Amino acid sequence: PRKISLQISVTRRIGLSFDCSAGVMCFVGWFVQWFVNLLPICQQNQEQSTLGQTMPRVLLTGFGPFGSHDANPTEVIVESFPPLIPIKNPFGRGSSEMSIEKHVLSVDEHGSRWTANELATREWDAILHLGLCGECTQPRIELLAEDALDMRIPDNSGRHINDAKLSGTGDLNAAVPVKKWGVDDWEIDIELSKDAGRYICNETYYRTLEALQTHKFAIPCLFLHLPSVEHLSVKEASKLVRRVLAHMLYKPSIQVAAGIFTSERGFLAMKRGEDEPKAGKWEFPGGTVERDESPEDALLRELQEELSVKASIIKKAGIWTHTYPFLHVEIHGFLVETDNLDDLQLSVHSEMKWFSTSEGLNLDWLEADIPIVEDLLKGRY
């Protein structure tokens, strides 16, 4: 009776119903499905959490006024956020609450380094920096932090540096798969940008991404540039911030179609170009399966786009899955052929190579493609 009473109490609280004999197993299955899409770092971070919380913890930062701006809307937005916010999984079922830590950064070198310095002893499950873009008319999610500091005006400490490097080691890309979010379908027009400027916003973003490279956890971090309130109200901007945070805390699951060309020389591998994410990694050609598209159709389209070749599918080689820190991938691999194998034109790849032995595993493969290579070499296709 006590067990049954507990089950009935749980079902009433979460709005579900199931028979008592299978209640525990049903609830466990539902809970696992609800929680599995949360980033693995949420579990890892909570084990080390000094707060002892059992929910994702987010750092949300803004800036105070600077230059000719008497006010900065990002300061108002950050300060207006409650400490706890409900979120829904934007990629499927499930919901949760997130804990918000708010901090208004000073518009100077100290402010640009604050988050990076805190990461030496702390962690969050996501970090979202907000900044004002005075010349923008729509919000921008920054995908890159440039290794540059070139200040048109002094910062609030009087520092005025021009034509300098932040580290000298190169630009840093955001690891969050924003391009998989489907932002084109959002109510607010939003730009995916690779130009965060060369002022304090870019410096802050760069310092944080730089610190995260050596952090013990994979923490999603983005910079969201907001226009002035004349173009986007505080209410609309706050709604956008909530949406971005939900997308950062849950990871998308995508289908990818991969083409495996075969010949007497073995299997054909491609090296990603310098302008591509994970540049220099080896992979099988192909790409993401778009909405209302079959893996087969997606593969033939991608091969035409990437290699300018008309290919045909011999057979399906298998399905492989891999979970990256911020993305779950299901790869549909196909053996393919073409009459124009010697006329392939590389548009997004920098090199191609045939492999037929275990030496092929010595290539620097995308993590998701390694099991495919292993299976091919063992004849499992």
GUNU-722572 format. One line per field, with one value per residue (C-alpha): residue number from 1; chain; x, y, z. Coordinates in Angstrom, 2 decimals. Each point is the difference from the previous one (the first is absolute). Example, Ala and Ser with C-alpha at 12.3 -4.5 7.8 and 13.67 -1.06 7.14 Angstrom:
GUNU-722572
num: (1;2);
chaine: (A;A);
xx: (12.30;1.37);
yy: (-4.50;3.44);
zz: (7.80;-0.66);
end
This chain:
GUNU-722572
num: (1;2;3;4;5;6;7;8;9;10;11;12;13;14;15;16;17;18;19;20;21;22;23;24;25;26;27;28;29;30;31;32;33;34;35;36;37;38;39;40;41;42;43;44;45;46;47;48;49;50;51;52;53;54;55;56;57;58;59;60;61;62;63;64;65;66;67;68;69;70;71;72;73;74;75;76;77;78;79;80;81;82;83;84;85;86;87;88;89;90;91;92;93;94;95;96;97;98;99;100;101;102;103;104;105;106;107;108;109;110;111;112;113;114;115;116;117;118;119;120;121;122;123;124;125;126;127;128;129;130;131;132;133;134;135;136;137;138;139;140;141;142;143;144;145;146;147;148;149;150;151;152;153;154;155;156;157;158;159;160;161;162;163;164;165;166;167;168;169;170;171;172;173;174;175;176;177;178;179;180;181;182;183;184;185;186;187;188;189;190;191;192;193;194;195;196;197;198;199;200;201;202;203;204;205;206;207;208;209;210;211;212;213;214;215;216;217;218;219;220;221;222;223;224;225;226;227;228;229;230;231;232;233;234;235;236;237;238;239;240;241;242;243;244;245;246;247;248;249;250;251;252;253;254;255;256;257;258;259;260;261;262;263;264;265;266;267;268;269;270;271;272;273;274;275;276;277;278;279;280;281;282;283;284;285;286;287;288;289;290;291;292;293;294;295;296;297;298;299;300;301;302;303;304;305;306;307;308;309;310;311;312;313;314;315;316;317;318;319;320;321;322;323;324;325;326;327;328;329;330;331;332;333;334;335;336;337;338;339;340;341;342;343;344;345;346;347;348;349;350;351;352;353;354;355;356;357;358;359;360;361;362;363;364;365;366;367;368;369;370;371;372;373;374;375;376;377;378;379;380;381);
chaine: (A;A;A;A;A;A;A;A;A;A;A;A;A;A;A;A;A;A;A;A;A;A;A;A;A;A;A;A;A;A;A;A;A;A;A;A;A;A;A;A;A;A;A;A;A;A;A;A;A;A;A;A;A;A;A;A;A;A;A;A;A;A;A;A;A;A;A;A;A;A;A;A;A;A;A;A;A;A;A;A;A;A;A;A;A;A;A;A;A;A;A;A;A;A;A;A;A;A;A;A;A;A;A;A;A;A;A;A;A;A;A;A;A;A;A;A;A;A;A;A;A;A;A;A;A;A;A;A;A;A;A;A;A;A;A;A;A;A;A;A;A;A;A;A;A;A;A;A;A;A;A;A;A;A;A;A;A;A;A;A;A;A;A;A;A;A;A;A;A;A;A;A;A;A;A;A;A;A;A;A;A;A;A;A;A;A;A;A;A;A;A;A;A;A;A;A;A;A;A;A;A;A;A;A;A;A;A;A;A;A;A;A;A;A;A;A;A;A;A;A;A;A;A;A;A;A;A;A;A;A;A;A;A;A;A;A;A;A;A;A;A;A;A;A;A;A;A;A;A;A;A;A;A;A;A;A;A;A;A;A;A;A;A;A;A;A;A;A;A;A;A;A;A;A;A;A;A;A;A;A;A;A;A;A;A;A;A;A;A;A;A;A;A;A;A;A;A;A;A;A;A;A;A;A;A;A;A;A;A;A;A;A;A;A;A;A;A;A;A;A;A;A;A;A;A;A;A;A;A;A;A;A;A;A;A;A;A;A;A;A;A;A;A;A;A;A;A;A;A;A;A;A;A;A;A;A;A;A;A;A;A;A;A;A;A;A;A;A;A;A;A;A;A;A;A;A;A;A;A;A;A);
xx: (0.00;2.81;1.66;-3.28;-0.72;3.38;-0.55;-3.41;1.44;2.74;-2.43;-2.27;2.92;1.36;-3.35;0.51;-2.03;1.06;-0.96;1.59;1.57;2.20;0.15;3.59;1.39;-2.14;1.06;3.69;-0.30;-1.75;2.58;2.95;-1.51;-0.61;3.51;2.08;-0.09;1.50;3.67;2.25;1.88;-3.03;0.54;3.76;-0.20;-2.51;2.39;2.45;-2.55;0.73;-3.63;-1.29;-2.77;-1.69;-0.84;2.04;1.82;0.51;2.21;-1.68;2.07;-0.57;1.88;-0.49;-0.09;3.05;1.10;-2.90;-2.64;-1.69;-1.57;0.63;-3.08;2.00;0.44;-3.77;-0.71;2.46;-1.20;-3.64;0.45;-1.36;2.33;-2.01;-1.49;-2.01;1.27;-1.33;2.02;-0.13;1.02;-2.51;-1.80;1.03;0.27;2.01;0.98;3.28;1.75;1.22;3.11;0.09;3.00;0.41;3.54;2.03;0.88;3.75;2.69;-1.08;-3.53;1.24;2.01;-2.51;-1.72;3.28;1.48;-3.07;0.24;3.31;-1.93;-3.64;-2.28;-3.41;-2.12;-0.16;1.41;-1.80;1.59;-2.24;1.31;-1.36;0.54;-0.81;0.03;-2.03;-3.71;-0.47;1.58;3.10;1.34;3.77;1.60;3.60;2.22;2.82;3.55;0.11;-0.43;-0.46;-1.90;-1.71;-0.63;1.61;-1.65;-1.35;3.45;1.54;1.80;0.30;1.82;0.20;1.07;0.92;-0.39;-1.81;2.15;1.74;-1.29;-2.86;-3.78;-2.30;-3.24;-3.04;-0.50;-3.79;-1.74;-2.14;-0.47;-2.00;-2.50;-2.20;0.13;-1.54;-3.31;0.18;-2.46;2.86;2.39;3.45;3.37;2.75;3.11;3.76;0.77;-0.24;1.95;3.42;-1.10;-0.89;-2.76;2.38;2.74;-2.36;-1.20;3.56;1.24;-2.88;0.38;3.75;-0.53;-2.51;2.59;1.76;-3.02;-0.83;-3.57;-1.41;-2.05;-2.06;0.77;-1.42;-0.04;-3.32;0.19;-3.21;-1.06;-1.26;-3.49;-1.21;0.43;-0.64;-1.86;1.28;-2.97;0.71;3.71;-0.65;-2.21;2.78;2.56;-2.20;-0.32;3.75;0.69;-2.46;1.75;3.37;-1.04;-1.63;1.90;-1.54;-0.08;0.60;0.14;2.99;0.39;3.52;1.21;2.62;1.66;1.69;2.51;2.93;1.90;-2.33;-2.24;0.12;0.58;-0.28;1.83;-2.07;1.04;1.43;-3.25;-2.09;-0.84;2.57;2.35;2.64;-2.03;-0.59;-3.49;-2.21;-1.71;-3.63;-1.97;-3.06;-3.36;-2.34;-3.63;-2.33;3.03;1.02;3.63;0.34;-1.19;2.16;3.11;-0.45;-0.63;3.05;2.30;-1.13;0.60;3.32;1.60;-1.99;-0.70;-3.10;0.21;-2.20;-0.54;1.12;-1.38;-0.32;3.10;-1.49;-1.00;2.46;-0.64;2.31;-0.54;2.18;-0.02;-2.63;-1.49;-1.35;0.62;-1.61;2.00;-1.61;2.86;-0.42;2.33;-0.08;1.45;0.41;1.31;1.95;2.13;3.14;-1.74;-1.05;0.16;0.76;-1.98;-0.12;2.88;3.70;1.23;-1.17;1.69;-0.70;0.54;-0.34;1.96;0.13;2.39;-3.11;-0.82;3.12;-1.77;-1.44;-3.64;-3.12;-0.88;-3.36;1.64;2.54;-2.46;-0.96;3.64;0.49;-3.06;0.98;3.48;-1.59;-2.38;-3.08;-2.10);
yy: (0.00;2.41;-0.60;0.44;3.20;1.40;-0.83;1.63;3.11;0.26;-0.39;2.71;2.43;-0.50;-0.47;-3.56;-3.16;-3.66;-3.20;-0.52;-3.38;1.49;3.45;0.08;-1.29;2.41;2.93;-0.93;-0.32;3.37;1.67;-1.38;1.19;3.42;0.37;-1.59;3.07;2.22;0.59;-2.52;2.90;0.73;-3.31;0.48;3.53;-0.86;-2.60;2.83;2.69;2.05;1.05;-3.57;0.78;-2.58;2.21;1.60;3.14;2.82;3.08;2.97;3.16;3.48;3.29;3.44;3.23;0.96;2.68;2.24;-2.46;1.25;-3.41;-3.56;-2.19;-3.15;1.21;0.47;-3.40;-1.86;1.68;-0.72;-3.79;-2.04;-2.47;-3.02;-0.39;-2.91;-1.27;-2.46;-2.27;1.76;-3.21;-2.42;-0.95;1.04;3.09;1.17;3.08;1.87;2.05;3.39;1.68;3.61;2.26;3.43;0.27;3.20;1.36;-0.41;-2.65;-1.16;-0.60;-1.85;-2.40;-0.47;-3.14;-1.60;0.60;-1.46;-3.13;-0.83;-1.13;-0.20;-1.38;0.55;-2.10;2.83;3.51;2.70;3.42;2.89;3.14;3.12;0.42;3.64;-0.24;-3.22;-0.11;-3.67;-2.35;-1.97;-3.26;0.18;-3.21;1.20;2.06;1.69;0.04;3.77;3.16;3.24;2.57;2.89;1.69;-0.44;-2.43;1.21;-0.23;2.22;-2.87;0.62;-2.77;-0.31;-2.75;-2.53;-3.75;-1.44;-3.13;-0.43;-3.56;0.68;0.48;-2.20;-1.58;-0.67;-3.74;0.30;-1.32;3.12;-0.77;-3.07;2.09;1.01;3.72;0.85;-1.21;2.18;2.88;2.51;0.47;-0.90;0.08;-2.59;2.14;-0.50;3.63;0.76;3.22;0.72;1.73;-1.28;-2.34;-1.95;0.13;-1.42;-2.76;-0.89;-0.13;-2.30;-2.37;-0.07;-1.01;-2.68;-1.69;-1.30;-0.39;-3.44;0.16;0.74;3.13;1.62;3.70;2.61;3.75;1.62;3.51;1.98;3.16;3.10;0.05;1.95;-3.20;-2.64;0.64;-1.26;-2.37;-1.48;-0.22;-1.81;-2.51;-0.58;-0.52;-2.68;-1.74;0.05;-1.39;-2.87;-0.90;0.11;-2.32;-2.64;-1.55;-0.55;-3.43;-0.02;-2.54;0.02;-1.83;-1.20;-1.30;-2.75;-0.22;-3.35;-1.24;-2.39;2.66;-0.34;2.69;3.74;2.45;3.80;2.65;2.96;3.39;2.80;2.00;-2.94;-0.93;-2.49;1.03;-2.58;-2.98;-2.94;-1.23;-1.64;2.50;0.83;2.23;0.69;-1.44;2.95;0.13;-2.15;-1.60;-3.65;-0.96;-1.32;3.26;2.03;-1.97;0.39;3.74;0.44;-1.90;2.23;3.13;-1.07;-1.93;1.09;-3.62;-2.03;-3.17;-3.02;-2.05;-3.63;-0.94;1.20;-0.86;0.65;2.54;1.34;2.37;2.30;2.57;3.11;2.34;2.22;-2.18;-3.51;-1.39;-2.94;-0.86;-1.90;-1.41;-1.12;-1.67;2.22;0.01;2.40;-0.09;3.21;-1.07;1.58;3.34;0.81;3.72;0.87;3.03;-0.48;-2.47;0.63;-3.54;-3.53;-3.33;-3.70;-2.46;-3.76;-1.05;0.85;2.81;1.89;0.31;2.13;2.84;2.66;-1.06;1.67;-1.90;-1.08;-1.53;-2.20;-2.89;0.06;-0.34;-2.88;-1.84;0.52;-1.41;-3.05;-0.52;0.92;1.69);
zz: (0.00;0.78;-3.39;-1.85;1.89;-0.96;-3.67;-0.03;1.65;-2.62;-2.89;1.34;0.33;-3.50;-1.72;-1.20;0.51;-0.15;1.78;3.39;-0.78;-2.73;1.52;1.13;-3.30;-2.03;2.12;-0.24;-3.78;-0.26;2.23;-1.95;-3.27;1.54;1.35;-2.73;-2.24;2.66;-0.65;1.72;1.55;2.15;1.77;0.18;1.32;2.69;1.43;0.61;0.80;3.09;0.07;0.17;-2.50;-2.17;-2.97;-2.81;1.07;-2.48;0.08;-1.69;-0.44;-1.39;-0.02;1.47;-2.05;-2.07;-2.43;-1.06;1.29;3.16;0.58;-1.08;-0.55;0.78;3.57;0.36;-1.56;2.22;3.19;-0.85;-0.22;2.92;1.71;-1.22;-3.47;-1.47;-3.35;-2.56;-2.23;-3.40;-1.78;1.49;3.17;3.49;2.17;2.96;1.97;-0.25;2.64;-1.20;1.35;-1.19;-0.35;-1.58;-1.34;0.05;-3.43;0.36;0.15;3.46;-1.27;-3.09;2.19;2.83;-1.36;-1.07;3.44;1.72;-2.13;1.67;3.09;-1.08;-2.69;-1.47;-2.34;-2.54;-0.40;-1.98;-0.43;-1.10;-1.64;-1.65;-3.74;-0.63;-3.80;-0.18;-0.84;0.96;2.57;-0.94;1.39;-0.30;-1.26;0.20;2.27;-1.85;1.33;-0.29;2.04;-1.91;2.07;-1.78;3.34;3.42;2.41;3.32;1.61;-2.67;-1.71;-3.75;-1.90;-3.77;-2.38;2.71;0.44;3.00;0.12;-3.34;-0.33;-2.40;-0.04;2.08;-1.24;2.16;0.51;0.33;-3.17;-0.50;-3.69;1.02;1.99;-2.93;0.87;-3.37;1.43;3.13;0.41;0.35;-2.92;1.26;-1.71;0.39;0.01;-0.09;0.83;3.72;-0.53;1.49;3.18;3.48;-1.20;-2.22;2.65;2.64;-2.34;-0.95;3.61;0.99;-2.96;0.62;3.64;-1.01;-2.23;3.11;2.28;1.37;-1.34;-3.44;0.74;-2.78;-0.36;-2.37;-0.45;-0.93;-1.40;0.47;-1.85;1.79;1.49;-3.05;-2.02;2.67;3.25;3.33;0.16;-3.43;0.75;3.29;-1.79;-2.53;2.77;1.56;-3.34;-0.63;3.48;-0.51;-3.25;1.74;2.82;-2.18;-2.89;-3.44;-1.58;-3.75;-2.80;-2.33;-3.31;-0.87;-3.36;-0.13;-3.41;-0.64;-2.57;-0.24;1.97;2.99;1.47;-0.66;2.86;-0.13;2.03;1.17;-1.34;2.12;-0.07;1.25;3.61;1.34;-2.78;-0.91;1.21;-2.32;-0.81;-2.58;-2.33;0.68;2.28;2.10;-0.95;-0.36;1.07;-2.19;-1.67;0.03;0.79;-3.55;-1.56;2.37;-0.93;-3.75;0.46;2.23;-2.37;-2.84;2.12;1.53;-2.88;-3.08;-0.79;-0.78;2.04;0.47;3.14;-0.03;3.40;3.58;2.02;3.41;2.65;2.55;2.92;1.91;2.73;-0.03;3.02;-1.63;-2.76;-0.56;-3.50;-1.79;-3.12;-2.87;-2.07;-3.62;-2.47;-3.09;-3.50;-2.90;-3.54;0.66;2.97;-1.47;-0.57;3.57;0.77;3.62;1.20;3.78;0.33;-0.47;-0.70;-0.69;0.57;-0.56;2.82;0.20;3.10;3.69;-0.88;-0.97;3.70;0.41;-1.77;2.32;-0.45;1.31;3.15;-1.42;-3.08;1.81;0.65;-3.68;-1.03;2.44;-1.32;-3.64;0.62;1.66;-2.90;2.04;-2.66);
end
